[in-house]
């Protein structure tokens, strides 16, 4: 995102074409997550993770040397598909390396916390590279890092897969779920320009709804379903993923809005903005570790609820941004309140969504959890963009834009309120043994020792 203005100018891309640098990856990433997670369960988690890492390394190299916008967009789409193999597989490996309880909660907190570190490093290093060496190095720097990941993975990660490997592959389920996810994300991505009530947007949502219904029918009848329906009957899984969706809406929406405020209204450069925003992911890292300790003692519902309150309070503080504002009074305190809630909340939501999931279904369950966050992010970005446009009066200068961005932060508060309703109605206080035993099983599922 930091490098987008520079690469848009260098590759001669229009504003409409440039948005596909982001949307292409989002489409393939969100669209293939369930399939990637299920492939890991069936084909081997380490194998699928390494395949995704190699593909992402190729994608990063091509992006770094892209000679026109079309090549960049195709490479980004490949990167999204690669990430759809990597991310749920990595989460599944983590789940099965630790038995359920305190040790797994701590591991999931580490997962969320490392995400915070990665976000901080991305902001700082990305801003520095863009300003000093050029946007190309934002992609090229990934290549040697990913090569090391491929080299060391066989040394530290042993192969594992779901216990149930017999049966046919659910190709019909894979096709309908993938196309449905792509339709949802495409509808949300183009809704800002085409309009939420336009024929194209409503048509895409209609296609997605029909495909979701068809997918559920296929899964109910399949002997080897991509997503076992018994998993969806778990209150904590459904509730945890819906909370993750609202958190994705909030954090993605806030990130886009605060980036516009800092860089467009206040005129901060990429590096300065990266340094100033880094307080949020750093506090998210700390919050993730504190949150897992509390989740183990009192359960995930009160933790998720408290974290959503913190996130909502942070967004509310940011809604008072001013055109003549500055970092400390207008940005800092909102980020300080939002960060711990984000870290602890995403960790607790993951614990809720993945509680009592059997080892043979951990890949697809992880894919569903990551997909919820990504689809929520797509919705959040589209909604805050629409709200900003709607509430920015003419002539659209910094002062007017600040008004529109303030309204966008209020929209983020509304996302949090939806999450609180889900938390109160669908999350139990603590994880219990659920009805996932209804899944077909040939041998006892046990977490992998590590």
Order of alpha helices (4+ residues) and beta strands (2+ residues): alpha-alpha-alpha-alpha-alpha-alpha-alpha-alpha-alpha-alpha-alpha-alpha-alpha-alpha-alpha
